[in-house]
Amino acid sequence: VTEWITFADTFPIDATAQIKALQELDGKLSQGSILLGNGLEPSEADTVVFSVVVPII
């Protein structure tokens, strides 16, 4: 969870840097539907990251 809280806390303001961060996130999500755990139920980490990236996407 700490990794994803840090991701959310340090999410860049610059559009170019945001694209890079979202590409890294996409790479992690290509391995599964959620960031932590297994299955389809979102974790706290998923909620934190979603709340940061939803205004961008």
Number of C-alpha atoms within 10 A of each C-alpha: 13 8 9 18 17 12 17 17 12 11 16 14 9 8 10 9 12 15 13 12 17 15 12 12 16 11 11 13 13 11 9 13 15 18 21 17 12 11 9 11 10 14 14 13 20 17 14 17 19 13 12 16 15 8 7 11 7
